């Protein structure tokens, strides 16, 4: 049973890679349904903004409280802004946003397409001379590609604002010192690399969720299994990809935290 499930999982991953290249080939001749594209962009972006902001704010509060206490004990409060901003820019904001979208949007994409597959609505699209790649997959991929970097940027902004507030109210660290150390440690390349991560995560979420839906079978039970499997696979792939990208992007990046602590 385990070997069968593993083989099915590997076959689905291979199919996801094939779907990626198939979509690239079809870009030149694709017929885009604009209304469907706008609907998906709204679902991924404004439709997910509330939960993204709430998560960013509370994670920022907890993270700031834990780090600030230790930094005050070590008399390194001037470096607090640098550490928090670097952590959220390079890792926490893109990854947390991707995890939220994977749970909310990835599961929705898989369930929607899997239901259409099991009820033979995908076959009906072919009868209507509509390619499922054009009508179902591309709008979802485009929506994640466009909105993940935007949501990640909004999440980063909210996280920094909350960190500044918590640092000042709870620990008496002036916002001027927080921001000065942050600007000394952070570079524009860090922010751009964070956006690159978000784009990669958005592509992963869209393609895996769509492919798991297209390969669903077994009725209602199959829809549930495909949805669960797609979310787990997306999260695992995001974490692995994050490690690889972080290693490649930030391995040789110099640290400015010591400089920030001396301001």
C-alpha contacts under 8 A as a table, 3 or more apart, distances in Angstrom:
res1	aa1	res2	aa2	distance
1	X	4	X	5.12
1	X	5	X	6.27
2	X	5	X	5.14
2	X	6	X	6.09
3	X	6	X	5.05
3	X	7	X	6.06
4	X	7	X	5.14
4	X	8	X	6.15
5	X	8	X	5.07
5	X	9	X	6.08
6	X	9	X	5.01
6	X	10	X	6.18
7	X	10	X	5.15
7	X	11	X	6.09
8	X	11	X	5.05
8	X	12	X	6.17
9	X	12	X	5.12
9	X	13	X	6.35
10	X	13	X	5.05
10	X	14	X	6.26
11	X	14	X	5.09
11	X	15	X	6.12
12	X	15	X	4.89
12	X	16	X	6.12
12	X	211	X	7.14
12	X	212	X	6.88
12	X	215	X	7.45
13	X	16	X	4.98
13	X	17	X	6.51
13	X	208	X	7.72
14	X	17	X	5.24
14	X	18	X	6.36
15	X	18	X	4.91
15	X	19	X	6.04
15	X	211	X	7.10
16	X	19	X	4.95
16	X	20	X	6.23
16	X	207	X	6.29
16	X	208	X	6.12
16	X	211	X	5.71
17	X	20	X	5.09
17	X	21	X	6.57
18	X	21	X	5.34
18	X	22	X	5.99
19	X	22	X	4.90
19	X	23	X	6.04
19	X	207	X	7.44
19	X	211	X	7.38
20	X	23	X	5.32
20	X	24	X	6.44
20	X	207	X	6.97
21	X	24	X	4.98
21	X	25	X	6.28
22	X	25	X	5.19
22	X	26	X	6.33
23	X	26	X	5.09
23	X	27	X	6.27
23	X	133	X	7.02
23	X	138	X	7.41
24	X	27	X	5.40
25	X	28	X	7.03
26	X	29	X	5.51
26	X	30	X	5.56
27	X	30	X	5.19
30	X	134	X	6.08
31	X	134	X	6.20
32	X	37	X	7.65
32	X	134	X	6.18
32	X	135	X	6.97
32	X	138	X	7.88
32	X	139	X	7.72
33	X	36	X	5.41
33	X	37	X	6.24
33	X	134	X	7.75
33	X	135	X	6.47
33	X	139	X	7.83
34	X	37	X	4.99
34	X	38	X	6.18
35	X	38	X	5.20
35	X	39	X	6.17
36	X	39	X	5.04
36	X	40	X	6.27
36	X	135	X	7.63
36	X	139	X	6.59
37	X	40	X	5.22
37	X	41	X	6.20
37	X	139	X	4.58
37	X	140	X	7.27
37	X	142	X	7.60
37	X	143	X	7.01
38	X	41	X	5.06
38	X	42	X	6.18
39	X	42	X	5.24
39	X	43	X	6.24
40	X	43	X	4.93
40	X	44	X	6.16
40	X	139	X	6.33
40	X	140	X	5.93
40	X	143	X	5.78
41	X	44	X	5.30
41	X	45	X	5.79
41	X	139	X	7.90
41	X	140	X	7.72
41	X	142	X	7.82
41	X	143	X	4.50
41	X	144	X	7.43
41	X	146	X	7.78
41	X	147	X	6.92
42	X	45	X	5.13
42	X	46	X	5.37
42	X	47	X	5.86
43	X	46	X	6.46
43	X	47	X	4.64
43	X	48	X	6.76
43	X	105	X	7.81
44	X	47	X	5.87
44	X	48	X	5.77
44	X	101	X	7.41
44	X	105	X	6.55
44	X	143	X	6.46
44	X	144	X	6.54
44	X	147	X	6.55
44	X	148	X	7.95
45	X	48	X	5.50
45	X	49	X	6.15
45	X	143	X	7.92
45	X	147	X	5.45
45	X	148	X	7.65
45	X	151	X	6.82
46	X	49	X	5.03
46	X	50	X	7.81
47	X	50	X	7.44
48	X	51	X	5.87
48	X	52	X	6.24
48	X	101	X	7.38
48	X	104	X	7.78
49	X	52	X	5.07
49	X	53	X	6.11
49	X	151	X	7.06
50	X	53	X	5.32
50	X	54	X	6.21
51	X	54	X	5.12
51	X	55	X	6.07
51	X	100	X	7.79
52	X	55	X	5.31
52	X	56	X	6.13
52	X	97	X	6.38
52	X	100	X	6.81
52	X	151	X	7.48
52	X	155	X	6.61
53	X	56	X	5.05
53	X	57	X	6.07
53	X	154	X	7.69
53	X	155	X	5.88
53	X	158	X	6.81
54	X	57	X	5.25
54	X	58	X	6.32
55	X	58	X	5.45
55	X	59	X	5.99
56	X	59	X	5.32
56	X	60	X	5.93
56	X	93	X	7.41
56	X	96	X	7.78
56	X	155	X	5.66
56	X	156	X	7.55
56	X	158	X	6.64
56	X	159	X	5.51
57	X	60	X	5.12
57	X	61	X	6.22
57	X	158	X	6.37
57	X	159	X	5.53
57	X	162	X	6.15
58	X	61	X	5.00
58	X	62	X	6.28
59	X	62	X	5.27
59	X	63	X	5.96
59	X	159	X	7.83
60	X	63	X	5.11
60	X	64	X	5.87
60	X	159	X	5.21
60	X	160	X	7.51
60	X	162	X	6.40
60	X	163	X	5.92
61	X	64	X	5.29
61	X	65	X	6.16
61	X	162	X	6.58
61	X	163	X	6.29
61	X	166	X	6.62
62	X	65	X	5.24
62	X	66	X	6.26
63	X	66	X	5.32
63	X	67	X	6.15
64	X	67	X	5.24
64	X	68	X	5.69
64	X	84	X	7.18
64	X	163	X	5.80
64	X	166	X	7.06
64	X	167	X	7.05
65	X	68	X	5.30
65	X	69	X	6.27
65	X	166	X	7.46
65	X	167	X	7.74
66	X	69	X	5.74
66	X	70	X	6.87
67	X	70	X	5.43
67	X	71	X	6.19
67	X	80	X	7.53
68	X	71	X	5.05
68	X	72	X	6.02
68	X	77	X	7.00
68	X	80	X	6.62
68	X	167	X	7.16
68	X	171	X	7.47
69	X	72	X	5.32
69	X	73	X	6.30
70	X	73	X	5.06
70	X	74	X	6.29
71	X	74	X	5.02
71	X	75	X	5.97
71	X	76	X	4.94
71	X	77	X	5.20
71	X	79	X	7.92
71	X	80	X	6.84
72	X	75	X	4.87
72	X	76	X	5.98
72	X	77	X	5.28
73	X	76	X	7.70
74	X	77	X	7.87
76	X	79	X	5.71
76	X	80	X	7.13
76	X	261	X	6.26
77	X	80	X	5.22
77	X	173	X	7.35
77	X	261	X	7.46
78	X	81	X	7.11
78	X	177	X	6.32
78	X	178	X	6.75
78	X	181	X	6.65
78	X	260	X	6.68
78	X	261	X	4.88
78	X	262	X	7.38
78	X	263	X	7.17
79	X	82	X	5.33
79	X	83	X	6.41
79	X	178	X	7.56
79	X	181	X	5.93
79	X	182	X	7.89
79	X	257	X	6.03
79	X	258	X	7.38
79	X	260	X	5.33
79	X	261	X	4.41
80	X	83	X	5.35
80	X	84	X	6.19
80	X	178	X	6.57
80	X	181	X	7.51
81	X	84	X	5.31
81	X	85	X	5.95
81	X	164	X	7.94
81	X	177	X	7.65
81	X	178	X	4.36
81	X	179	X	6.15
81	X	180	X	7.72
81	X	181	X	5.52
81	X	182	X	4.80
82	X	85	X	5.42
82	X	86	X	6.00
82	X	178	X	7.40
82	X	179	X	7.98
82	X	181	X	5.09
82	X	182	X	3.98
82	X	183	X	7.35
82	X	184	X	7.35
82	X	185	X	5.41
82	X	186	X	7.16
82	X	256	X	7.90
82	X	257	X	6.02
82	X	260	X	6.66
83	X	86	X	5.32
83	X	87	X	6.05
83	X	182	X	7.54
83	X	257	X	6.92
84	X	87	X	5.15
84	X	88	X	6.17
84	X	160	X	7.78
84	X	163	X	7.79
84	X	182	X	7.95
85	X	88	X	5.24
85	X	89	X	5.86
85	X	160	X	6.59
85	X	182	X	6.02
85	X	186	X	7.41
86	X	89	X	5.15
86	X	90	X	5.83
86	X	182	X	7.64
86	X	185	X	7.34
86	X	186	X	6.38
87	X	90	X	5.56
87	X	91	X	5.68
87	X	92	X	6.16
88	X	91	X	5.52
88	X	92	X	4.47
88	X	93	X	5.10
88	X	94	X	7.98
88	X	156	X	6.42
88	X	159	X	7.47
88	X	160	X	7.95
89	X	92	X	6.71
89	X	93	X	6.07
89	X	94	X	7.50
89	X	156	X	6.52
89	X	190	X	6.89
89	X	191	X	6.24
89	X	194	X	6.26
90	X	93	X	7.46
90	X	94	X	7.51
90	X	190	X	6.37
90	X	191	X	7.29
90	X	193	X	7.50
90	X	194	X	5.55
90	X	246	X	7.95
91	X	94	X	6.01
91	X	95	X	5.99
91	X	194	X	7.50
92	X	95	X	5.33
92	X	96	X	5.65
93	X	96	X	5.37
93	X	97	X	5.95
93	X	152	X	5.73
93	X	153	X	7.72
93	X	155	X	6.04
93	X	156	X	5.45
93	X	159	X	7.99
94	X	97	X	5.31
94	X	98	X	6.10
94	X	149	X	7.81
94	X	152	X	5.28
94	X	194	X	6.45
94	X	195	X	7.56
94	X	197	X	6.65
94	X	198	X	5.44
95	X	98	X	5.08
95	X	99	X	6.14
95	X	198	X	7.70
95	X	238	X	7.65
95	X	239	X	7.94
95	X	242	X	7.61
96	X	99	X	5.04
96	X	100	X	6.23
97	X	100	X	5.18
97	X	101	X	6.21
97	X	148	X	7.50
97	X	151	X	6.97
97	X	152	X	5.85
97	X	155	X	7.29
98	X	101	X	5.11
98	X	102	X	5.92
98	X	148	X	7.28
98	X	198	X	7.16
98	X	201	X	6.15
98	X	202	X	7.06
98	X	205	X	7.93
98	X	238	X	7.75
99	X	102	X	5.00
99	X	103	X	6.28
99	X	235	X	6.57
100	X	103	X	5.27
100	X	104	X	6.12
101	X	104	X	5.08
101	X	105	X	5.10
101	X	106	X	6.45
101	X	205	X	7.87
102	X	105	X	5.62
102	X	106	X	4.49
102	X	107	X	6.74
102	X	205	X	6.01
102	X	231	X	6.20
102	X	234	X	6.67
102	X	235	X	7.05
103	X	106	X	5.87
103	X	107	X	5.83
103	X	231	X	6.31
104	X	107	X	5.96
104	X	108	X	6.45
105	X	108	X	4.94
105	X	109	X	6.10
106	X	109	X	5.19
106	X	110	X	6.26
106	X	205	X	5.89
106	X	206	X	6.73
106	X	209	X	5.30
106	X	230	X	7.47
106	X	231	X	6.45
107	X	110	X	5.22
107	X	111	X	6.05
107	X	209	X	6.85
107	X	227	X	5.42
107	X	228	X	7.39
107	X	230	X	7.07
107	X	231	X	6.09
108	X	111	X	5.21
108	X	112	X	6.02
108	X	227	X	7.96
109	X	112	X	5.24
109	X	113	X	6.22
109	X	140	X	7.84
109	X	206	X	7.79
109	X	209	X	5.84
109	X	210	X	6.20
109	X	213	X	7.39
110	X	113	X	5.39
110	X	114	X	5.76
110	X	209	X	4.80
110	X	210	X	5.61
110	X	211	X	7.77
110	X	212	X	6.13
110	X	213	X	4.42
110	X	214	X	8.00
110	X	223	X	7.96
110	X	226	X	7.04
110	X	227	X	5.48
110	X	230	X	7.10
111	X	114	X	5.10
111	X	115	X	5.94
111	X	213	X	6.48
111	X	223	X	6.05
111	X	224	X	7.38
111	X	226	X	7.61
111	X	227	X	5.74
112	X	115	X	5.32
112	X	116	X	6.38
112	X	213	X	7.33
113	X	116	X	5.00
113	X	117	X	6.09
113	X	136	X	7.81
113	X	210	X	6.73
113	X	213	X	4.76
113	X	214	X	6.13
114	X	117	X	4.95
114	X	118	X	6.17
114	X	212	X	7.47
114	X	213	X	4.01
114	X	214	X	5.93
114	X	215	X	7.43
114	X	216	X	5.34
114	X	217	X	7.64
114	X	223	X	5.53
114	X	226	X	7.46
115	X	118	X	5.25
115	X	119	X	6.10
115	X	213	X	7.74
115	X	219	X	8.00
115	X	220	X	7.72
115	X	223	X	6.37
116	X	119	X	5.22
116	X	120	X	6.00
116	X	121	X	4.80
116	X	122	X	5.88
117	X	120	X	5.11
117	X	121	X	6.01
117	X	122	X	5.46
117	X	123	X	7.82
117	X	213	X	7.30
117	X	214	X	6.23
117	X	215	X	7.85
117	X	216	X	6.81
117	X	217	X	7.56
118	X	121	X	7.72
118	X	216	X	7.13
118	X	217	X	6.10
118	X	218	X	7.27
118	X	219	X	5.68
118	X	220	X	7.97
118	X	223	X	7.94
120	X	123	X	5.32
120	X	124	X	6.57
121	X	124	X	4.86
121	X	125	X	6.45
122	X	125	X	5.20
122	X	126	X	6.85
122	X	132	X	6.75
123	X	126	X	5.24
123	X	127	X	6.53
124	X	127	X	4.98
124	X	128	X	6.30
125	X	128	X	5.01
125	X	129	X	6.36
125	X	130	X	5.07
125	X	131	X	6.65
125	X	132	X	6.61
126	X	129	X	4.96
126	X	130	X	5.36
126	X	131	X	6.17
126	X	132	X	7.49
127	X	130	X	7.41
130	X	134	X	7.53
130	X	135	X	7.03
131	X	134	X	5.38
131	X	135	X	6.29
132	X	135	X	5.01
132	X	136	X	5.30
132	X	137	X	6.79
133	X	136	X	5.63
133	X	137	X	4.82
133	X	138	X	6.08
134	X	137	X	6.19
134	X	138	X	5.44
134	X	139	X	7.52
135	X	138	X	6.69
135	X	139	X	6.96
136	X	139	X	6.27
136	X	140	X	6.83
137	X	140	X	5.43
137	X	141	X	6.20
137	X	206	X	7.82
137	X	207	X	7.66
137	X	210	X	6.32
138	X	141	X	5.06
138	X	142	X	5.94
139	X	142	X	5.13
139	X	143	X	5.98
140	X	143	X	5.09
140	X	144	X	6.27
140	X	206	X	6.07
141	X	144	X	5.32
141	X	145	X	6.00
141	X	202	X	7.51
141	X	203	X	6.24
141	X	206	X	5.02
141	X	207	X	6.75
142	X	145	X	4.96
142	X	146	X	6.05
143	X	146	X	5.28
143	X	147	X	5.88
144	X	147	X	5.27
144	X	148	X	5.52
144	X	199	X	7.79
144	X	202	X	4.76
144	X	203	X	6.58
144	X	205	X	7.57
144	X	206	X	6.43
145	X	148	X	6.11
145	X	149	X	7.54
145	X	199	X	5.52
145	X	202	X	5.28
145	X	203	X	6.06
146	X	149	X	6.65
146	X	150	X	7.18
146	X	199	X	7.74
147	X	150	X	5.07
147	X	151	X	5.99
148	X	151	X	5.15
148	X	152	X	5.99
148	X	198	X	5.63
148	X	199	X	6.40
148	X	201	X	7.75
148	X	202	X	5.75
149	X	152	X	5.01
149	X	153	X	6.13
149	X	195	X	5.31
149	X	196	X	7.85
149	X	198	X	5.14
149	X	199	X	6.15
150	X	153	X	5.15
150	X	154	X	6.28
151	X	154	X	5.10
151	X	155	X	6.01
152	X	155	X	4.98
152	X	156	X	6.07
152	X	195	X	7.57
152	X	198	X	6.89
153	X	156	X	5.03
153	X	157	X	6.21
153	X	195	X	7.87
154	X	157	X	5.14
154	X	158	X	6.22
155	X	158	X	5.19
155	X	159	X	6.06
156	X	159	X	5.07
156	X	160	X	6.21
157	X	160	X	5.34
157	X	161	X	6.21
158	X	161	X	5.14
158	X	162	X	6.14
159	X	162	X	5.24
159	X	163	X	6.09
160	X	163	X	4.99
160	X	164	X	6.17
161	X	164	X	5.22
161	X	165	X	6.32
162	X	165	X	5.03
162	X	166	X	6.10
163	X	166	X	5.18
163	X	167	X	5.94
164	X	167	X	5.20
164	X	168	X	6.22
164	X	175	X	5.89
164	X	178	X	6.85
165	X	168	X	5.33
165	X	169	X	6.03
165	X	175	X	7.84
166	X	169	X	5.25
166	X	170	X	5.58
166	X	171	X	7.38
167	X	170	X	5.71
167	X	171	X	5.23
167	X	172	X	6.31
167	X	173	X	5.43
167	X	174	X	7.62
167	X	175	X	7.87
168	X	171	X	5.60
168	X	172	X	4.40
168	X	173	X	4.65
168	X	174	X	5.58
168	X	175	X	6.58
169	X	172	X	5.84
169	X	173	X	7.91
173	X	177	X	7.16
173	X	178	X	7.09
174	X	177	X	5.53
174	X	178	X	6.45
175	X	178	X	4.91
175	X	179	X	6.01
176	X	179	X	5.30
176	X	180	X	5.98
177	X	180	X	5.10
177	X	181	X	6.18
178	X	181	X	5.56
178	X	182	X	6.23
179	X	182	X	4.90
179	X	183	X	6.08
180	X	183	X	5.27
180	X	184	X	6.25
180	X	260	X	7.63
181	X	184	X	5.12
181	X	185	X	6.28
181	X	257	X	7.68
181	X	260	X	4.53
181	X	261	X	7.07
181	X	263	X	7.27
182	X	185	X	5.30
182	X	186	X	5.95
182	X	260	X	7.44
183	X	186	X	5.24
183	X	187	X	7.43
184	X	187	X	7.89
184	X	256	X	6.62
184	X	259	X	7.48
184	X	260	X	5.98
185	X	255	X	7.01
185	X	256	X	4.58
185	X	257	X	5.88
185	X	259	X	7.80
185	X	260	X	6.49
186	X	190	X	6.68
186	X	256	X	7.85
187	X	190	X	5.46
187	X	191	X	7.05
188	X	191	X	5.24
188	X	192	X	6.30
189	X	192	X	5.00
189	X	193	X	5.98
190	X	193	X	5.20
190	X	194	X	6.18
191	X	194	X	4.99
191	X	195	X	6.40
192	X	195	X	5.07
192	X	196	X	6.33
193	X	196	X	4.90
193	X	197	X	6.29
193	X	249	X	7.16
194	X	197	X	5.09
194	X	198	X	6.38
195	X	198	X	4.98
195	X	199	X	6.27
196	X	199	X	5.14
196	X	200	X	6.34
197	X	200	X	5.14
197	X	201	X	6.17
197	X	242	X	7.32
197	X	245	X	7.29
198	X	201	X	5.03
198	X	202	X	6.04
199	X	202	X	5.08
199	X	203	X	6.30
200	X	203	X	5.22
200	X	204	X	6.25
201	X	204	X	5.02
201	X	205	X	6.15
201	X	238	X	6.17
202	X	205	X	5.18
202	X	206	X	6.21
203	X	206	X	5.26
203	X	207	X	6.07
204	X	207	X	5.53
204	X	208	X	5.98
204	X	234	X	6.72
204	X	237	X	7.52
204	X	238	X	7.32
205	X	208	X	5.64
205	X	209	X	5.97
205	X	234	X	5.90
206	X	209	X	5.43
206	X	210	X	6.07
207	X	210	X	5.22
207	X	211	X	5.98
208	X	211	X	5.18
208	X	212	X	5.98
208	X	230	X	6.44
208	X	233	X	7.69
208	X	234	X	6.57
209	X	212	X	5.31
209	X	213	X	6.27
209	X	227	X	7.80
209	X	230	X	5.62
209	X	231	X	7.45
209	X	234	X	7.66
210	X	213	X	5.10
210	X	214	X	6.21
211	X	214	X	4.99
211	X	215	X	6.19
212	X	215	X	5.32
212	X	216	X	6.16
212	X	226	X	5.94
212	X	227	X	7.45
212	X	229	X	7.90
212	X	230	X	5.96
213	X	216	X	5.23
213	X	223	X	7.67
213	X	226	X	6.61
213	X	227	X	7.52
216	X	222	X	6.07
216	X	223	X	6.31
216	X	226	X	6.01
217	X	222	X	5.21
217	X	223	X	7.12
218	X	221	X	6.16
218	X	222	X	4.43
218	X	223	X	7.40
219	X	222	X	5.22
219	X	223	X	6.42
220	X	223	X	5.10
220	X	224	X	6.47
221	X	224	X	5.22
221	X	225	X	6.21
222	X	225	X	5.03
222	X	226	X	5.93
223	X	226	X	5.17
223	X	227	X	6.11
224	X	227	X	5.17
224	X	228	X	6.24
225	X	228	X	5.25
225	X	229	X	5.99
226	X	229	X	5.07
226	X	230	X	5.91
227	X	230	X	5.21
227	X	231	X	6.38
228	X	231	X	5.42
228	X	232	X	6.33
229	X	232	X	5.21
229	X	233	X	6.01
230	X	233	X	5.07
230	X	234	X	5.97
231	X	234	X	5.07
231	X	235	X	6.17
232	X	235	X	5.26
232	X	236	X	6.17
233	X	236	X	5.13
233	X	237	X	5.98
234	X	237	X	5.12
234	X	238	X	6.01
235	X	238	X	5.07
235	X	239	X	6.26
236	X	239	X	5.31
236	X	240	X	6.27
237	X	240	X	5.17
237	X	241	X	5.92
238	X	241	X	5.08
238	X	242	X	5.89
239	X	242	X	5.01
239	X	243	X	6.32
240	X	243	X	5.25
240	X	244	X	6.41
241	X	244	X	5.11
241	X	245	X	6.01
242	X	245	X	5.17
242	X	246	X	5.88
243	X	246	X	5.20
243	X	247	X	6.10
244	X	247	X	5.18
244	X	248	X	6.26
245	X	248	X	5.10
245	X	249	X	5.80
246	X	249	X	5.14
246	X	250	X	5.51
246	X	251	X	7.14
247	X	250	X	5.85
247	X	251	X	5.22
248	X	251	X	6.05
249	X	252	X	7.66
249	X	253	X	7.81
250	X	253	X	4.97
255	X	258	X	7.39
256	X	259	X	5.20
256	X	260	X	6.15
257	X	260	X	4.86
257	X	261	X	6.15
258	X	261	X	5.11
258	X	262	X	6.59
259	X	262	X	5.30
259	X	263	X	6.90
260	X	263	X	5.63
